[in-house]
């Protein structure tokens, strides 16, 4: 992942908190490869777009918290303009760890992003009751 940066784009403090949590697991070097831009209450799409655009370059993958929200809309605008490499919405810790520990982007960005997305989906598990019954669907 040489040269590639990750930016967490989110509502409130979620993105910066995720960055901190992932750095606890993977080490402080995470902060050298990542940044975060949090949307403040009442902030406009235009203002957030300007903040986010200052943190990205054409090698940046943006991890947005929620598809359709202001952070993802701004991120997708930057992707359309060629100012970011990719956008993944609905980030979780499994996605962040997968992307930050994978050193081999390879020549196929779509395959790489697909692997990252699969890791995020596999990280979602649901259990109910004292017998820990796993909900599979």
N, CA, C and O of each residue as an XYZ file, in Angstrom:
548
protein
N       0.816     -1.168      0.000
C       0.000      0.000      0.000
C       0.873      1.249      0.000
O       0.459      2.298      0.494
N       2.033      1.144     -0.532
C       2.965      2.270     -0.552
C       2.364      3.456     -1.282
O       1.880      3.331     -2.406
N       2.401      4.619     -0.623
C       1.898      5.824     -1.255
C       0.405      6.032     -1.093
O      -0.086      7.152     -1.242
N      -0.329      4.958     -0.787
C      -1.771      5.083     -0.638
C      -2.101      5.600      0.755
O      -1.473      5.211      1.740
N      -3.101      6.486      0.826
C      -3.559      7.000      2.111
C      -5.018      6.600      2.316
O      -5.760      6.364      1.363
N      -5.398      6.534      3.568
C      -6.774      6.234      3.938
C      -7.306      7.432      4.718
O      -6.640      7.937      5.622
N      -8.505      7.883      4.366
C      -9.155      8.956      5.112
C     -10.512      8.449      5.583
O     -11.325      7.983      4.785
N     -10.745      8.546      6.892
C     -12.028      8.211      7.487
C     -12.904      9.451      7.424
O     -12.549     10.493      7.974
N     -14.048      9.344      6.753
C     -14.987     10.461      6.599
C     -16.276     10.073      7.307
O     -16.903      9.068      6.970
N     -16.671     10.885      8.303
C     -17.807     10.436      9.102
C     -18.547     11.587      9.777
O     -18.103     12.735      9.787
N     -19.689     11.223     10.335
C     -20.477     12.124     11.182
C     -19.856     12.138     12.577
O     -19.340     11.127     13.054
N     -19.916     13.309     13.222
C     -19.424     13.414     14.593
C     -17.969     13.016     14.689
O     -17.177     13.322     13.798
N     -17.611     12.341     15.756
C     -16.224     11.933     15.968
C     -15.933     10.500     15.577
O     -14.881      9.972     15.939
N     -16.836      9.848     14.846
C     -16.688      8.423     14.558
C     -15.410      8.096     13.789
O     -14.699      7.159     14.152
N     -15.112      8.844     12.744
C     -13.938      8.542     11.918
C     -12.637      8.675     12.685
O     -11.761      7.817     12.582
N     -12.509      9.743     13.450
C     -11.279      9.946     14.226
C     -11.175      8.918     15.341
O     -10.074      8.478     15.673
N     -12.315      8.523     15.929
C     -12.300      7.475     16.948
C     -11.905      6.137     16.341
O     -11.169      5.371     16.963
N     -12.383      5.845     15.136
C     -12.001      4.599     14.463
C     -10.505      4.598     14.180
O      -9.842      3.578     14.363
N      -9.981      5.703     13.749
C      -8.542      5.825     13.492
C      -7.748      5.532     14.764
O      -6.748      4.816     14.724
N      -8.192      6.082     15.884
C      -7.529      5.841     17.172
C      -7.613      4.372     17.561
O      -6.620      3.787     17.993
N      -8.795      3.770     17.410
C      -8.985      2.362     17.786
C      -8.122      1.437     16.933
O      -7.511      0.502     17.450
N      -8.074      1.695     15.642
C      -7.262      0.858     14.758
C      -5.781      1.026     15.081
O      -5.019      0.064     14.994
N      -5.368      2.222     15.449
C      -3.957      2.416     15.799
C      -3.604      1.683     17.090
O      -2.448      1.300     17.270
N      -4.567      1.476     17.995
C      -4.326      0.671     19.197
C      -3.998     -0.767     18.823
O      -3.167     -1.407     19.468
N      -4.647     -1.274     17.784
C      -4.462     -2.667     17.367
C      -3.236     -2.825     16.476
O      -2.446     -3.749     16.668
N      -3.072     -1.939     15.512
C      -2.015     -2.096     14.510
C      -0.751     -1.303     14.825
O       0.296     -1.552     14.227
N      -0.833     -0.363     15.745
C       0.337      0.439     16.089
C       0.222      1.862     15.583
O      -0.640      2.196     14.770
N       1.107      2.675     16.083
C       1.055      4.105     15.784
C       1.330      4.433     14.325
O       0.985      5.526     13.876
N       1.937      3.525     13.570
C       2.207      3.796     12.153
C       0.920      4.024     11.363
O       0.952      4.588     10.269
N      -0.212      3.585     11.916
C      -1.506      3.817     11.265
C      -1.713      5.310     11.053
O      -2.254      5.726     10.029
N      -1.289      6.106     12.005
C      -1.511      7.545     11.909
C      -0.692      8.176     10.785
O      -1.037      9.258     10.310
N       0.374      7.529     10.357
C       1.160      8.032      9.228
C       0.457      7.780      7.902
O       0.690      8.501      6.932
N      -0.402      6.764      7.848
C      -1.068      6.351      6.610
C      -2.503      6.831      6.518
O      -3.149      6.671      5.482
N      -3.013      7.427      7.608
C      -4.435      7.757      7.657
C      -4.667      9.195      8.102
O      -3.783      9.870      8.630
N      -5.891      9.625      7.865
C      -6.356     10.902      8.390
C      -7.850     10.742      8.622
O      -8.430      9.718      8.259
N      -8.476     11.745      9.225
C      -9.913     11.683      9.454
C     -10.504     13.077      9.286
O      -9.863     14.088      9.575
N     -11.741     13.099      8.812
C     -12.466     14.354      8.647
C     -13.880     14.105      9.149
O     -14.656     13.373      8.534
N     -14.196     14.727     10.275
C     -15.508     14.527     10.869
C     -16.451     15.676     10.522
O     -16.064     16.845     10.541
N     -17.679     15.325     10.209
C     -18.737     16.292      9.922
C     -19.276     16.818     11.238
O     -19.660     16.042     12.113
N     -19.306     18.119     11.376
C     -19.838     18.751     12.585
C     -21.333     19.010     12.428
O     -21.822     19.191     11.313
N     -22.044     19.028     13.523
C     -23.486     19.269     13.482
C     -23.776     20.604     12.805
O     -23.184     21.627     13.151
N     -24.691     20.585     11.839
C     -25.076     21.793     11.127
C     -24.160     22.175      9.978
O     -24.428     23.149      9.275
N     -23.090     21.431      9.776
C     -22.132     21.756      8.710
C     -22.731     21.417      7.340
O     -23.392     20.389      7.191
N     -22.508     22.252      6.370
C     -23.060     22.052      5.026
C     -22.216     21.061      4.229
O     -21.050     20.814      4.540
N     -22.833     20.507      3.204
C     -22.118     19.618      2.280
C     -20.943     20.363      1.658
O     -19.851     19.807      1.537
N     -21.153     21.596      1.270
C     -20.101     22.368      0.613
C     -18.898     22.567      1.535
O     -17.752     22.407      1.113
N     -19.163     22.914      2.790
C     -18.069     23.118      3.743
C     -17.341     21.806      4.026
O     -16.111     21.772      4.078
N     -18.109     20.718      4.211
C     -17.485     19.419      4.475
C     -16.655     18.970      3.274
O     -15.552     18.448      3.437
N     -17.186     19.173      2.076
C     -16.452     18.831      0.851
C     -15.094     19.540      0.833
O     -14.076     18.929      0.507
N     -15.082     20.812      1.180
C     -13.817     21.570      1.196
C     -12.841     20.991      2.212
O     -11.654     20.852      1.919
N     -13.327     20.653      3.401
C     -12.451     20.048      4.416
C     -11.891     18.714      3.930
O     -10.694     18.455      4.051
N     -12.760     17.876      3.382
C     -12.339     16.557      2.922
C     -11.373     16.667      1.747
O     -10.390     15.930      1.673
N     -11.654     17.585      0.837
C     -10.790     17.721     -0.349
C      -9.370     18.114      0.033
O      -8.429     17.808     -0.699
N      -9.201     18.786      1.164
C      -7.872     19.157      1.620
C      -7.071     18.003      2.193
O      -5.872     18.147      2.432
N      -7.709     16.859      2.421
C      -7.043     15.701      3.024
C      -6.793     14.556      2.043
O      -6.191     13.547      2.412
N      -7.248     14.702      0.799
C      -7.140     13.593     -0.153
C      -6.255     13.957     -1.333
O      -5.987     15.125     -1.614
N      -5.813     12.904     -2.011
C      -5.122     13.043     -3.288
C      -5.547     11.856     -4.150
O      -6.303     11.008     -3.677
N      -5.088     11.770     -5.392
C      -5.550     10.691     -6.266
C      -5.191      9.271     -5.808
O      -5.658      8.300     -6.403
N      -4.377      9.140     -4.773
C      -4.025      7.820     -4.233
C      -4.761      7.506     -2.937
O      -4.433      6.526     -2.270
N      -5.741      8.310     -2.569
C      -6.461      8.153     -1.304
C      -7.693      7.276     -1.469
O      -8.465      7.431     -2.415
N      -7.860      6.349     -0.525
C      -9.108      5.602     -0.400
C      -9.866      6.231      0.765
O      -9.341      6.346      1.872
N     -11.092      6.631      0.502
C     -11.917      7.257      1.525
C     -12.869      6.206      2.097
O     -13.598      5.547      1.357
N     -12.853      6.061      3.415
C     -13.787      5.187      4.112
C     -14.841      6.076      4.756
O     -14.546      6.811      5.699
N     -16.062      6.013      4.253
C     -17.161      6.841      4.758
C     -18.066      5.996      5.648
O     -18.199      4.789      5.442
N     -18.679      6.628      6.624
C     -19.449      5.883      7.618
C     -20.801      5.375      7.114
O     -21.214      4.277      7.488
N     -21.491      6.133      6.288
C     -22.868      5.797      5.939
C     -23.165      6.220      4.508
O     -23.014      7.391      4.160
N     -23.584      5.278      3.684
C     -23.932      5.617      2.308
C     -25.103      6.598      2.299
O     -26.107      6.388      2.981
N     -24.966      7.662      1.527
C     -26.032      8.641      1.372
C     -25.910      9.842      2.286
O     -26.565     10.860      2.058
N     -25.084      9.743      3.317
C     -24.884     10.877      4.207
C     -23.924     11.885      3.595
O     -23.318     11.625      2.556
N     -23.791     13.022      4.235
C     -22.913     14.082      3.733
C     -21.473     13.614      3.524
O     -20.891     13.934      2.488
N     -20.866     12.868      4.462
C     -19.485     12.414      4.215
C     -19.355     11.543      2.956
O     -18.418     11.721      2.177
N     -20.275     10.618      2.758
C     -20.166      9.764      1.566
C     -20.474     10.548      0.296
O     -19.866     10.298     -0.745
N     -21.400     11.483      0.368
C     -21.713     12.292     -0.819
C     -20.506     13.134     -1.225
O     -20.184     13.226     -2.410
N     -19.841     13.744     -0.252
C     -18.639     14.530     -0.553
C     -17.535     13.629     -1.096
O     -16.839     13.998     -2.042
N     -17.373     12.451     -0.499
C     -16.344     11.508     -0.947
C     -16.598     11.058     -2.388
O     -15.670     10.985     -3.193
N     -17.843     10.762     -2.704
C     -18.176     10.325     -4.061
C     -17.993     11.452     -5.075
O     -17.639     11.200     -6.226
N     -18.230     12.687     -4.653
C     -17.959     13.823     -5.543
C     -16.462     13.878     -5.867
O     -16.078     14.090     -7.018
N     -15.628     13.688     -4.853
C     -14.174     13.705     -5.071
C     -13.740     12.553     -5.965
O     -12.859     12.720     -6.808
N     -14.354     11.384     -5.787
C     -14.034     10.239     -6.643
C     -14.420     10.535     -8.091
O     -13.655     10.238     -9.008
N     -15.593     11.113     -8.301
C     -16.033     11.458     -9.660
C     -15.086     12.444    -10.327
O     -14.894     12.411    -11.542
N     -14.500     13.315     -9.527
C     -13.566     14.317    -10.053
C     -12.151     13.772    -10.247
O     -11.265     14.493    -10.706
N     -11.939     12.507     -9.899
C     -10.609     11.917    -10.025
C      -9.647     12.338     -8.930
O      -8.434     12.188     -9.076
N     -10.176     12.860     -7.841
C      -9.327     13.348     -6.749
C      -9.143     12.327     -5.646
O      -8.462     12.604     -4.658
N      -9.746     11.132     -5.796
C      -9.584     10.027     -4.851
C      -9.520      8.739     -5.655
O      -9.975      8.681     -6.798
N      -8.949      7.708     -5.044
C      -8.770      6.422     -5.727
C     -10.018      5.547     -5.638
O     -10.392      4.891     -6.610
N     -10.666      5.539     -4.456
C     -11.856      4.710     -4.234
C     -12.582      5.219     -3.009
O     -12.013      5.934     -2.184
N     -13.858      4.841     -2.898
C     -14.677      5.158     -1.731
C     -15.363      3.879     -1.287
O     -15.941      3.157     -2.100
N     -15.295      3.601      0.015
C     -16.020      2.483      0.616
C     -16.909      3.082      1.690
O     -16.423      3.779      2.581
N     -18.212      2.816      1.615
C     -19.130      3.339      2.623
C     -19.494      2.241      3.615
O     -19.354      1.053      3.325
N     -19.962      2.657      4.787
C     -20.339      1.694      5.823
C     -19.127      1.059      6.482
O     -19.162     -0.123      6.825
N     -18.053      1.823      6.667
C     -16.828      1.230      7.209
C     -17.029      0.632      8.595
O     -17.860      1.084      9.382
N     -16.238     -0.399      8.861
C     -16.151     -0.977     10.200
C     -14.679     -1.294     10.469
O     -13.831     -1.091      9.600
N     -14.381     -1.781     11.649
C     -12.989     -2.022     12.016
C     -12.361     -3.106     11.139
O     -11.181     -3.016     10.798
N     -13.132     -4.126     10.772
C     -12.599     -5.186      9.917
C     -12.141     -4.627      8.569
O     -11.107     -5.044      8.048
N     -12.888     -3.705      8.010
C     -12.498     -3.068      6.749
C     -11.217     -2.270      6.950
O     -10.286     -2.378      6.151
N     -11.164     -1.477      8.002
C      -9.985     -0.644      8.249
C      -8.736     -1.490      8.441
O      -7.681     -1.170      7.893
N      -8.847     -2.563      9.211
C      -7.684     -3.436      9.445
C      -7.257     -4.120      8.159
O      -6.063     -4.197      7.867
N      -8.202     -4.611      7.397
C      -7.869     -5.293      6.133
C      -7.131     -4.362      5.179
O      -6.118     -4.742      4.591
N      -7.628     -3.176      5.030
C      -7.029     -2.251      4.074
C      -5.650     -1.791      4.539
O      -4.758     -1.577      3.718
N      -5.471     -1.638      5.851
C      -4.200     -1.150      6.371
C      -3.136     -2.233      6.513
O      -1.949     -1.922      6.617
N      -3.542     -3.487      6.519
C      -2.559     -4.572      6.626
C      -2.269     -5.235      5.289
O      -1.398     -6.100      5.200
N      -2.983     -4.841      4.264
C      -2.769     -5.436      2.942
C      -1.745     -4.598      2.191
O      -2.030     -3.477      1.768
N      -0.567     -5.148      2.036
C       0.516     -4.418      1.362
C       0.456     -4.554     -0.165
O       1.137     -3.820     -0.881
N      -0.353     -5.484     -0.656
C      -0.347     -5.754     -2.092
C      -1.651     -5.321     -2.739
O      -2.618     -6.082     -2.781
N      -1.670     -4.101     -3.241
C      -2.825     -3.619     -3.980
C      -2.943     -4.371     -5.300
O      -4.045     -4.591     -5.803
N      -1.785     -4.767     -5.864
C      -1.806     -5.446     -7.157
C      -2.186     -4.467     -8.256
O      -2.228     -3.256     -8.041
N      -2.452     -4.992     -9.403
C      -2.775     -4.130    -10.538
C      -4.277     -3.929    -10.698
O      -4.712     -3.124    -11.522
N      -5.074     -4.656     -9.914
C      -6.515     -4.585    -10.086
C      -7.179     -3.961     -8.853
O      -7.395     -4.636     -7.847
N      -7.491     -2.702     -8.942
C      -8.111     -1.979     -7.835
C      -9.451     -2.588     -7.451
O      -9.767     -2.682     -6.265
N     -10.243     -3.004     -8.431
C     -11.560     -3.554     -8.131
C     -11.463     -4.835     -7.311
O     -12.266     -5.042     -6.402
N     -10.489     -5.706     -7.617
C     -10.298     -6.933     -6.835
C      -9.868     -6.599     -5.414
O     -10.340     -7.217     -4.460
N      -8.977     -5.624     -5.268
C      -8.517     -5.204     -3.952
C      -9.679     -4.698     -3.106
O      -9.836     -5.102     -1.953
N     -10.484     -3.822     -3.673
C     -11.621     -3.252     -2.950
C     -12.640     -4.343     -2.623
O     -13.256     -4.314     -1.558
N     -12.819     -5.295     -3.520
C     -13.724     -6.417     -3.273
C     -13.253     -7.242     -2.071
O     -14.067     -7.646     -1.241
N     -11.946     -7.491     -1.974
C     -11.395     -8.231     -0.822
C     -11.630     -7.450      0.476
O     -11.983     -8.029      1.503
N     -11.433     -6.150      0.416
C     -11.637     -5.313      1.602
C     -13.110     -5.344      2.025
O     -13.421     -5.481      3.208
N     -14.001     -5.216      1.057
C     -15.435     -5.252      1.349
C     -15.834     -6.598      1.950
O     -16.604     -6.642      2.909
N     -15.314     -7.700      1.390
C     -15.606     -9.032      1.924
C     -15.144     -9.164      3.373
O     -15.844     -9.756      4.194
N     -13.974     -8.617      3.691
C     -13.472     -8.666      5.066
C     -14.432     -7.935      6.004
O     -14.691     -8.398      7.115
N     -14.954     -6.807      5.561
C     -15.908     -6.070      6.370
C     -17.185     -6.841      6.594
O     -17.714     -6.858      7.705
N     -17.690     -7.484      5.549
C     -18.911     -8.273      5.677
C     -18.702     -9.478      6.589
O     -19.583     -9.813      7.381
N     -17.546    -10.131      6.486
C     -17.249    -11.294      7.324
C     -17.082    -10.899      8.785
O     -17.245    -11.732      9.676
N     -16.764     -9.654      9.033
C     -16.616     -9.173     10.397
C     -17.936     -8.915     11.100
O     -17.961     -8.680     12.308
N     -19.036     -8.957     10.352
C     -20.357     -8.719     10.944
C     -20.957    -10.063     11.352
O     -21.213    -10.920     10.506
N     -21.172    -10.236     12.625
C     -21.762    -11.464     13.166
C     -22.832    -11.045     14.167
O     -22.684    -10.018     14.828
N     -23.891    -11.809     14.288
C     -24.971    -11.484     15.220
C     -25.341    -12.719     16.038
O     -25.465    -13.822     15.505
N     -25.515    -12.507     17.352
C     -25.850    -13.592     18.275
C     -27.017    -13.154     19.153
O     -27.168    -11.969     19.453
N     -27.839    -14.116     19.562
C     -28.935    -13.835     20.486
C     -28.973    -14.907     21.575
O     -28.557    -16.046     21.362
N     -29.468    -14.525     22.721
C     -29.701    -15.459     23.811
C     -28.452    -15.961     24.523
O     -27.334    -15.820     24.026
N     -28.666    -16.555     25.707
C     -27.550    -17.055     26.501
C     -26.824    -18.231     25.856
O     -25.692    -18.537     26.232
N     -27.452    -18.886     24.901
C     -26.785    -19.987     24.184
C     -25.969    -19.481     23.005
O     -25.387    -20.269     22.259
N     -25.929    -18.171     22.840
C     -25.180    -17.545     21.755
C     -25.556    -18.112     20.385
O     -24.695    -18.542     19.618
N     -26.841    -18.103     20.098
C     -27.338    -18.560     18.807
C     -26.945    -17.521     17.766
O     -27.298    -16.347     17.876
N     -26.210    -17.971     16.755
C     -25.786    -17.050     15.706
C     -26.877    -16.919     14.652
O     -27.430    -17.912     14.181
N     -27.171    -15.682     14.295
C     -28.147    -15.394     13.255
C     -27.376    -15.357     11.931
O     -26.483    -14.530     11.748
N     -27.724    -16.245     11.029
C     -26.941    -16.363      9.792
C     -27.475    -15.509      8.655
O     -26.717    -15.201      7.735
N     -28.703    -15.122      8.671
C     -29.271    -14.287      7.592
C     -29.827    -13.030      8.147
O     -30.347    -12.202      7.400
